[in-house]
Amino acid sequence: MDEQGPKQPEPRPGETLPTRSEADPAGPRTPAEAARWRFAPFLARLWALSAVPLASILFALVAGTLLIIGSSFLAVGRFDPTLPLTAYRALLEGSLGIGAADPFVALRATLVAAAPLLLAGLAVGLGFKAGLFNIGATGQLIMGGFSAAVVGAALAGEPPLLAVPLAVVAGAVAGAVYGFIPGFLKAFTGAHEVVTTIMLNFIAGLTVSALVQGPFRAPGYTFARTGDIGNAALPSLFGMHMGVFLALAFIPLMGWLVWRTTIGFEIRAVGANPSAARYAGMSPRRLIVMTMSLCGMLAGLSGVILILGQVRSFPATFGTGIGFDAIAVALLGRAHPVGIFLGALLFGGLRAGAPLMQIRAQVPIQVIDILQALILLFLAADVLVRQLLRIRAERAGVEELQTVTRTYGEQAVR
């Protein structure tokens, strides 16, 4: 007998070893029991990661229900406690096609609305992995969309095989450059990325507006805008522009980058402990600049598919909440590509179903903004939600909320 106890007998052909019992916890297991035993930690981790986001959505819907009931007199002229049922039923029909004659129309609308949110959410989520709070997705999106619109208008008469790739690449490069700026400032001066990206959002919006009203204004239009993109428009497939499929392709690509490459390991190491990463021979400065550039590229592509796939030109008064909605999407998805995709589907579905909800229940579209804000509020109240539901904290990896709340200024200047 060795220190680990007697060796268990090998089963004969057709024989099943006895199951492990409480009296013999180290005893053998059947193959089925062993498979369940190996699968249990995965289920526990999955629940720990998804419990708070799911609870946040549920609490937001409950609060939204109370809000709709309380405002029913203003909406339909009488107190109607069943109004939330009408509103949510219309929301499901407009987003998922439940009860609709052609459900694929609603599903396509949801995917088209979710695609820019998915790319922008990945731009925020990748920053979280490096311990960075990229709040500048709006500015990066604007620069990417504007660059794609300008190049697309210049190549409007060229063959699509030339015009589309060049316009897409131009937008991606512009977004990457605009993400490089706060990354460089963070790495070499210690300037907090939240401050620099917020200021760069304003700079991007005002600069692009001035350019559209000036040298890039297309003649013949009452309102200032760039020229038509013509052949640079994204082609359609299955009733959706190709930008949807481009966004979906980045889900496995970002998963591979973060968890299957050396660069991804270094990004996560810097996010978890910059000092330890530096001691191990990594360069936090280089990784911060590279990560913010990648974030900018993803947000720039979000603007590209929005302009080339839907708007088809860039107006001087262009404005979107996608960049800030992406923060909630990334937090809802726990900075995981699949989770971000599900969060983008949720927010895209809310946007796609809102018009039908307003028609059927006379509930204003702005209720969707309130629901999204409530989801973010409950996500931010992570500790309170966990205490209410008695959910244990999941501490593996970089905590997204810690990235939002704590300061990283001291990490990049050494």
LINMO-V836595 format. One record per pair of residues at least 24 apart in sequence whose ideal C-beta (glycine too) atoms are under 10 Angstrom apart, sorted by the first residue. I is the first residue (numbers start at 0). GAP is how many residues later the second one is. Records with the same first field share a line. If there is no record, write none. Layout:
I = GAP / GAP
This chain:
43 = 348 / 350
44 = 349 / 351
45 = 348
46 = 344 / 345 / 347
47 = 286 / 338 / 343 / 344 / 345 / 346 / 347 / 348
48 = 284 / 285 / 287 / 290 / 345 / 347 / 348
49 = 282 / 283 / 284 / 286 / 289 / 292 / 344
50 = 334 / 335 / 338 / 339 / 340 / 341 / 343
51 = 279 / 280 / 282 / 326 / 327 / 329 / 330 / 331 / 333 / 334 / 337 / 339 / 341 / 342 / 349
52 = 278 / 279 / 280 / 281 / 286 / 289 / 290 / 293 / 322 / 325 / 326 / 329 / 332
53 = 278 / 335
54 = 323 / 324 / 327 / 330 / 331 / 333 / 334 / 336
55 = 272 / 275 / 276 / 318 / 319 / 320 / 321 / 322 / 323 / 324 / 325 / 326 / 329
56 = 275 / 286 / 289 / 314 / 317 / 318 / 321 / 322
57 = 317 / 320 / 327 / 331
58 = 315 / 316 / 318 / 319 / 320 / 322 / 326 / 329 / 330
59 = 310 / 311 / 312 / 313 / 314 / 315 / 316 / 317 / 318 / 319
60 = 27 / 310 / 313 / 314
61 = 312
62 = 307 / 308 / 311 / 312 / 314 / 315
63 = 24 / 299 / 303 / 304 / 306 / 307 / 310 / 311
66 = 296 / 300 / 303 / 304 / 307
67 = 289 / 293 / 295 / 299 / 302
70 = 292 / 293 / 296
71 = 289 / 290 / 291
73 = 288 / 290
74 = 283 / 286 / 287 / 288 / 289 / 292
75 = 285 / 286 / 287
76 = 285
79 = 281 / 282
81 = 279
82 = 278 / 279 / 280
83 = 277 / 279
84 = 276
85 = 271 / 274 / 275 / 276 / 277
86 = 266 / 267 / 269 / 270 / 271 / 273 / 274 / 275 / 276 / 280
87 = 265 / 269 / 273 / 275
88 = 264 / 267 / 268 / 271 / 272
89 = 263 / 264 / 265 / 266 / 267 / 268 / 269 / 270 / 271 / 273
90 = 258 / 259 / 261 / 262 / 263 / 265 / 266 / 267 / 269 / 270 / 272 / 276 / 277 / 280
91 = 257 / 261 / 264 / 265
92 = 260 / 263 / 264 / 267
93 = 255 / 256 / 257 / 258 / 259 / 260 / 261 / 262 / 263 / 264 / 265 / 266
94 = 250 / 251 / 253 / 254 / 255 / 256 / 257 / 258 / 259 / 261 / 262
95 = 249 / 253 / 256 / 257
96 = 255 / 256
97 = 255
99 = 256
103 = 134 / 135
104 = 134 / 247
105 = 243 / 246 / 247 / 250
106 = 132 / 133 / 238 / 242 / 245
107 = 130 / 131 / 132 / 136 / 244
108 = 130 / 131 / 239 / 240 / 242 / 243 / 244 / 246 / 247
109 = 234 / 235 / 236 / 237 / 238 / 239 / 240 / 241 / 242 / 243
110 = 127 / 128 / 129 / 133 / 134 / 136 / 137 / 233 / 234 / 237 / 238 / 241
111 = 127 / 128 / 129 / 131 / 132 / 135 / 193 / 194 / 197 / 198 / 236 / 239 / 240
112 = 131 / 197 / 209 / 231 / 232 / 234 / 235 / 236 / 237 / 238 / 239 / 240 / 241
113 = 130 / 133 / 134 / 215 / 227 / 228 / 229 / 230 / 231 / 232 / 233 / 234 / 235 / 236 / 237 / 238
114 = 125 / 126 / 127 / 128 / 129 / 130 / 131 / 132 / 133 / 135 / 186 / 187 / 190 / 191 / 194 / 195 / 229 / 233
115 = 25 / 29 / 127 / 128 / 131 / 183 / 185 / 186 / 187 / 188 / 189 / 190 / 191 / 193 / 194 / 204 / 206 / 207 / 209 / 210 / 228 / 232
116 = 130 / 185 / 189 / 204 / 205 / 206 / 208 / 209 / 211 / 212 / 213 / 223 / 224 / 226 / 227 / 228 / 229 / 230 / 231 / 234
117 = 126 / 128 / 129 / 130 / 132 / 133 / 180 / 184 / 187 / 208 / 211 / 215 / 219 / 222 / 223 / 224 / 225 / 226 / 227 / 229 / 230
118 = 25 / 56 / 124 / 127 / 128 / 129 / 131 / 135 / 178 / 179 / 180 / 181 / 182 / 183 / 184 / 185 / 186 / 187 / 203 / 207 / 221 / 225
119 = 127 / 175 / 178 / 179 / 180 / 181 / 182 / 183 / 186 / 200 / 202 / 203 / 204 / 205 / 206 / 207 / 209 / 210 / 220 / 224
120 = 126 / 177 / 178 / 181 / 201 / 204 / 205 / 206 / 207 / 208 / 209 / 210 / 211 / 212 / 214 / 216 / 218 / 219 / 220 / 222 / 223 / 226
121 = 125 / 128 / 129 / 131 / 132 / 172 / 173 / 176 / 177 / 179 / 180 / 204 / 207 / 208 / 211 / 213 / 215 / 218 / 219 / 222
122 = 52 / 56 / 131 / 169 / 171 / 172 / 173 / 174 / 175 / 176 / 177 / 178 / 179 / 200 / 203 / 207 / 217
123 = 171 / 174 / 175 / 199 / 200 / 201 / 202 / 203 / 204 / 205 / 206 / 207 / 209 / 211 / 216 / 276 / 279
124 = 129 / 133 / 170 / 173 / 201 / 202 / 204 / 205 / 206 / 208 / 209 / 210 / 211 / 212 / 214 / 215 / 218 / 275
125 = 128 / 131 / 132 / 138 / 141 / 145 / 165 / 166 / 168 / 169 / 171 / 172 / 204 / 209 / 211 / 214
126 = 52 / 55 / 56 / 66 / 70 / 140 / 144 / 161 / 164 / 165 / 167 / 168 / 169 / 171 / 203 / 208 / 273 / 276
127 = 143 / 167 / 199 / 202 / 203 / 206 / 207 / 208 / 269 / 270 / 271 / 272 / 273 / 274 / 275 / 276
128 = 125 / 128 / 129 / 130 / 135 / 138 / 139 / 140 / 141 / 142 / 143 / 162 / 206 / 207 / 268 / 269 / 271 / 274
129 = 53 / 128 / 136 / 137 / 138 / 139 / 140 / 141 / 142 / 144 / 154 / 157 / 158 / 160 / 161 / 162 / 164 / 165 / 268 / 273 / 278
130 = 62 / 136 / 137 / 138 / 139 / 140 / 141 / 142 / 143 / 153 / 156 / 157 / 160 / 267 / 268 / 271 / 272 / 275 / 277 / 280
131 = 50 / 51 / 54 / 60 / 61 / 62 / 65 / 135 / 138 / 139 / 155 / 156 / 159 / 160 / 163 / 266 / 271 / 276 / 279 / 280
132 = 59 / 60 / 61 / 64 / 194 / 197 / 267 / 270 / 271 / 272 / 273 / 274 / 275
133 = 45 / 48 / 49 / 59 / 60 / 63 / 157 / 158 / 160 / 161 / 162 / 164 / 165 / 189 / 192 / 193 / 196 / 269
134 = 47 / 58 / 59 / 60 / 61 / 62 / 63 / 65 / 66 / 188 / 189 / 191 / 192 / 269
135 = 42 / 43 / 45 / 46 / 57 / 58 / 60 / 61 / 62 / 63 / 64 / 65 / 68 / 156 / 159 / 160 / 163 / 187
136 = 38 / 42 / 60 / 64 / 158 / 159 / 161 / 162 / 163 / 165 / 166 / 185 / 186 / 187 / 188 / 189 / 190 / 193
137 = 59 / 60 / 62 / 63 / 64 / 66 / 67 / 161 / 164 / 165 / 181 / 182 / 183 / 184 / 185 / 186 / 187 / 188 / 189
138 = 36 / 39 / 40 / 42 / 43 / 58 / 59 / 60 / 61 / 62 / 63 / 64 / 65 / 66 / 68 / 69 / 157 / 160 / 161 / 164 / 184
139 = 31 / 34 / 35 / 36 / 37 / 38 / 39 / 41 / 42 / 57 / 60 / 61 / 64 / 152 / 153 / 155 / 156 / 157 / 158 / 159 / 160 / 161 / 162 / 163 / 183
140 = 30 / 34 / 37 / 60 / 63 / 155 / 157 / 158 / 159 / 160 / 161 / 162 / 163 / 165 / 166 / 177 / 179 / 181 / 182 / 185
141 = 32 / 33 / 36 / 58 / 59 / 61 / 62 / 63 / 65 / 66 / 67 / 157 / 158 / 161 / 165 / 172 / 176 / 177 / 178 / 181
142 = 28 / 30 / 31 / 32 / 33 / 34 / 35 / 36 / 57 / 60 / 61 / 62 / 64 / 65 / 153 / 156 / 157 / 160
143 = 24 / 26 / 27 / 28 / 29 / 30 / 31 / 32 / 33 / 34 / 35 / 60 / 152 / 153 / 154 / 155 / 156 / 157 / 158 / 159 / 160 / 161 / 162 / 163
144 = 26 / 29 / 30 / 63 / 154 / 155 / 156 / 157 / 158 / 159 / 160 / 161 / 162 / 163 / 166 / 169 / 173 / 175
145 = 24 / 25 / 28 / 58 / 59 / 61 / 62 / 63 / 65 / 66 / 70 / 80 / 154 / 157 / 161 / 168 / 172
146 = 24 / 25 / 26 / 27 / 28 / 30 / 31 / 61 / 153 / 156 / 157 / 160 / 167
147 = 24 / 25 / 26 / 27 / 78 / 81 / 84 / 86 / 152 / 153 / 155 / 156 / 157 / 158 / 159 / 160 / 166
148 = 59 / 63 / 67 / 76 / 77 / 78 / 79 / 80 / 83 / 154 / 155 / 158 / 159 / 162 / 163 / 164 / 165 / 166 / 169
149 = 24 / 58 / 61 / 62 / 65 / 66 / 76 / 77 / 79 / 157 / 164
150 = 78 / 81 / 153 / 157
151 = 74 / 75 / 76 / 77 / 78 / 79 / 80 / 81 / 82 / 152 / 155 / 156 / 160 / 161 / 162
152 = 63 / 65 / 72 / 73 / 74 / 75 / 76 / 77 / 79 / 159 / 160 / 161
153 = 62 / 72 / 73 / 75 / 76 / 78
154 = 74 / 75 / 76 / 77
155 = 71 / 72 / 73 / 74 / 75 / 76 / 77
156 = 73 / 74 / 75
157 = 72 / 73 / 74
158 = 72
159 = 70 / 71 / 72 / 73 / 74 / 75
160 = 70
161 = 69 / 70
162 = 66 / 67 / 68 / 69 / 70 / 145
163 = 65 / 67 / 68 / 69 / 70 / 71 / 78 / 144
164 = 67
165 = 66
166 = 62 / 64 / 65 / 66 / 67 / 137 / 140 / 141
167 = 64 / 66 / 74 / 75 / 78 / 132 / 133 / 136 / 137 / 140
168 = 132 / 135
169 = 62 / 130 / 134
170 = 126 / 128 / 129 / 130 / 131 / 132 / 133 / 134 / 135 / 136 / 137
171 = 124 / 125 / 126 / 127 / 128 / 129 / 131 / 132
172 = 123 / 124 / 127
173 = 30 / 122 / 123 / 126 / 129 / 130
174 = 118 / 119 / 120 / 121 / 122 / 123 / 124 / 125 / 126 / 127 / 128 / 129
175 = 114 / 116 / 117 / 118 / 119 / 120 / 121 / 122 / 123 / 124 / 125
176 = 116 / 119 / 120 / 123
177 = 25 / 26 / 114 / 115 / 117 / 118 / 119 / 121 / 122
178 = 110 / 111 / 112 / 113 / 114 / 115 / 116 / 117 / 118 / 119 / 120 / 121
179 = 109 / 110 / 112 / 113 / 114 / 115 / 116 / 117
180 = 108 / 111 / 112 / 115
181 = 106 / 107 / 110 / 111 / 113 / 114
182 = 102 / 103 / 104 / 105 / 106 / 107 / 108 / 109 / 110 / 111 / 112 / 113 / 229
183 = 101 / 104 / 105 / 108 / 109 / 228
184 = 103 / 104 / 107 / 227
185 = 98 / 99 / 102 / 103 / 105 / 106 / 222 / 223 / 225 / 226 / 227
186 = 96 / 97 / 98 / 99 / 100 / 101 / 102 / 103 / 104 / 105 / 224 / 225 / 226
187 = 97 / 100 / 101 / 224 / 225
188 = 220 / 223 / 224
189 = 217 / 218 / 219 / 220 / 221 / 222 / 223 / 224
190 = 218 / 221 / 222
191 = 215 / 216 / 217 / 220
192 = 95 / 99 / 102 / 215 / 216 / 219
193 = 210 / 213 / 214
194 = 214
195 = 96
196 = 95 / 98 / 99 / 126
199 = 96
200 = 122 / 123
203 = 119
204 = 112 / 113 / 114
207 = 106 / 108 / 110
208 = 105 / 106 / 107 / 108 / 109 / 110
209 = 106
210 = 103 / 105
211 = 101 / 102 / 103 / 104 / 105 / 106
212 = 103 / 104
213 = 102
215 = 98 / 100
216 = 99
217 = 95 / 96
220 = 92 / 94
222 = 92 / 93 / 94
223 = 90 / 91 / 92 / 93
224 = 86 / 87 / 88 / 89 / 90 / 91 / 92 / 93
225 = 81 / 85 / 86 / 87 / 88 / 89 / 90 / 92
226 = 86 / 87
227 = 84 / 85
228 = 78 / 79 / 82 / 83 / 84 / 85
229 = 82
231 = 75 / 76 / 80
232 = 74 / 75 / 76 / 77 / 79
233 = 70 / 71 / 73 / 74 / 75 / 76 / 78
234 = 73 / 74
235 = 73
239 = 69
240 = 64 / 65 / 67 / 68 / 69
241 = 63 / 66 / 67
242 = 58 / 59 / 61 / 62 / 63 / 64 / 65 / 66 / 67
243 = 61 / 65
244 = 60
245 = 55 / 58 / 59 / 63
246 = 51 / 54 / 55 / 58 / 62 / 94 / 97
247 = 93
249 = 48 / 51 / 87 / 90 / 91
250 = 85 / 86 / 87 / 89 / 90 / 93
251 = 85 / 86
252 = 84
253 = 40 / 44 / 82 / 83 / 84 / 86 / 87
254 = 81 / 82 / 83
255 = 81
256 = 37 / 80
257 = 77 / 78 / 79
258 = 77 / 78
262 = 24 / 27 / 28 / 31
265 = 24 / 25
266 = 24 / 27 / 131
267 = 129 / 130
268 = 129
269 = 128 / 138 / 141 / 142
270 = 64 / 126 / 127 / 128 / 131 / 132 / 137 / 140
271 = 125 / 126 / 127
272 = 125 / 138
273 = 134 / 136 / 137 / 138 / 140
274 = 135 / 136 / 139
276 = 134
277 = 133 / 136
283 = 124 / 127 / 128 / 129 / 130
284 = 126 / 127 / 128 / 129
286 = 125
287 = 120 / 123 / 124
288 = 123
297 = 28
298 = 24 / 27
301 = 24
320 = 30 / 48 / 51
321 = 25 / 29
323 = 48 / 52
324 = 25 / 26 / 44 / 47 / 51
326 = 49 / 52 / 73 / 77
327 = 44 / 45 / 47 / 48 / 49 / 51 / 52
328 = 43 / 46 / 47
329 = 70 / 74
330 = 44 / 45 / 48 / 49 / 51 / 69 / 70 / 72 / 73
331 = 40 / 43 / 44 / 47 / 68
332 = 67
333 = 45 / 60 / 63 / 65 / 66
334 = 62 / 63 / 64 / 65 / 68
335 = 61
342 = 32
345 = 25 / 26 / 29
346 = 24 / 25 / 28
349 = 25
378 = 25
379 = 24 / 25
